[in-house]
Amino acid sequence: MPALNPVEELYRDVVLDHYRNPRNRAPLAEAHGTAQVDNPLCGDQVVVEVRLEEGRIAEASSRARGCSVVVASGSVMTELAAGLGPGETAALQQALESLVHGEAVPEDLDRRLRAFARVADLPSRRRCATLPWEALREALRVAAA
């Protein structure tokens, strides 16, 4: 079996692990904001809930139905968003958007997000990677209202 390139290896390590063992899938007992976002092109669906403390995400939950990319992205998102405020999560969402479109991203971008670089070669999966982040942005908007 040929050796995997670093991007493919990271994809398998992170994306497939988070797909097989998604984190933070249980509904939150006290959600301050909830949002559901659907991708009608492929049928993916994500429900994100957030609980805030002092304007920062204390807990996040992602329940995604669909392909491995959407499930893994939601799982990674819940880990990365913990403790962050809306501006910080928006910056991570923008970095992911850039990454899946093959654009430059910050050198210090978390490896769990970098794992989605392979999606740049799969245009039909780009929205799958960003869908949970869209739901997070909406859940934060609802929580702030």
Secondary structure, 3 states (H helix, E strand, C coil): CCCCCHHHHHHHHHHHHHHHCCCCCCCCCCCCEEEEEEECCCCEEEEEEEEEECCEEEEEEEEEECCHHHHHHHHHHHHHHCCCCHHHHHHHHHHHHHHHCCCCCCCCCCHHHHHHHHHHHCHHHHHHHHHHHHHHHHHHHHHHC
